Each structure stands twice: as C-alpha cells, then as structure tokens.
C-alpha cells in the first residue's frame, strides 16, 4: 500500500509542470448551441418568477460566504463574478475549490432537524438520507430529478425532464434525466474550470455523498447542453474526460486559471472528491495516465 501511494505521489509530481493544453473551442458560444434555448432575465421556471428569485437570492448568499464576500454586481452577472471569484480563491488547488463549492450547495440546506455531533452533513440532508434515500432509493432519485427540473431553470436555463437511455442503478429510468438545453451558467462563465470544479464535481458529491442519491453530470461543451442523470453514479471515463477539458476561447482569464488550477495534482487527494475516494490504486493510476495523455499531448 505504501509503495502504491509513493508511486502515485511520484506520478502526480511529474504532472505539476506547466501544461500545454489542447486547443480551445474556436468560437463562443459554440455554433451548435440551441439558439431557441437561451435564457433571458425575464424568463421564469415552472414554479414562477418569485420562486426563481428566492432561489437565486439564497444561492447568491451562500456563494458569497464561500467566496469571501459579495461584490454587489446586480443580477446573474453578479453570480457569475462570484463563481469566478470562488475558483480564484484557491488558485493552485482545484480540490480546495470543489470543497468550497460543495459548501455553497450545503449552505442551501438548514442544519435542522438536529443530528448527532459526529454527523458532518447539514441536518436536513442527513435526515433525507436516512428517511428517504436509503429506504426508498427509486423515489428519492425521481424526486430529486423533479425538484432539479422545477427549481433549476434560473441557474441553468431551459430544462426538460426525460427518461434515461441507460439502465440505471436505481429506479426504472423514467423521468430520471434532467436535460439542460443550453446551460446559462456555463455560457456566461465561459470557463471550463468553473464548470468542472464549481459545478460538476461538487454537485455530484452533494447528491452521491450528502444525500445518498446516485447522480452523474455529463456536460456537452459543443452544444452547451448538459445531462443530470439521477440513478447513475459517476463513471471513471466520464470523470477523466471532465478533468481533461481544455480551456474555452471565451475564458475570462485567458486560460490563466487553468494554468494555475490544474486538476492533475489533486488526483491523489482522495478526501476532496467522492469519485476519487472510490477509486482503487489501479484506477487512480489509470486516471493519472489518461490525464497526462490528454493534457500534455
């Protein structure tokens, strides 16, 4: 075991050199993005504009706490600024960014009803796991898909509730896919690091770890669409692809965040990602090998 850890650490150190990333997308937004799916400030989700505003306000407060304070930029632009600030708080650690971003999501749930002192999750999430996710996994997967579809439009843009094409680990797949037609958060941030480290990984960790609901996020950077697959846990191949995502041409930092914020050095830090924590030593070695091939060739 010690030899395996030393081997992994040595491989990670090899990846700490400044990377030569693959070419960014030539145009932003991508030409294949659905022109009919753009979300405007006046749009409203299924629950109505007032609920959207309440969700946006709660999310912004939690995001500001983790980012070190609000910059008072009004509207959705302010949320994007805070998300970019969150990523930049720990400029050399993608893992630390994921922890902070997961804290943003946890901060949306009250620490009530009370739990045991040893419990790390907010009270509401822990009780959901015990009372719903464990005894009723199919119901919990479908419920979370429905809630995400109903309440997430203001953040991600137009959403559709669909059936999974794959065979899920939990449930029958009906209405367990939340399809994001054109992600508002991704389009306006224009940053691969913000997408991967402030959304994909921490959101997966929240559902899989804090709520006990298997869920996988699969973004499509050619169309700005994204699939939230409830009942399916993250896969090795999908996570490797996410970690190896090149910078976009629209990146507000011109790729500077990615240059300082490489995910590779954090592969060995298994305490910061539920996905990485579940890898065997052999799988972790495969991740390092695949990332090295994707980022340096």
Secondary structure, DSSP 4 states (H G I P E B T S, - for coil): -HHHHHHHHHHHHHTTSPP-PPPPPSSSS-TTS-GGG---TT---TT-HHHHHHHHHHHHHHHHHHHTS-----HHHHHHHHHHHHHHHTTT-HHHHHHHHHHHHHTTS---S---TT--S-HHHHHHIIIIITT-HHHHHHHHHHHHHHH-HHHH-SEEEE--SSPPSSS--TT-EEEESS-HHHHHH--HHHHIIIIIHHHHHIIIIIS---EEEEEETTTTEEEEEET----HHHHHHHHTPPPPTT-TTTTHHHHH--SGGGTT-TTS-HHHHT--HHHHHHHHHHHHHHHH-
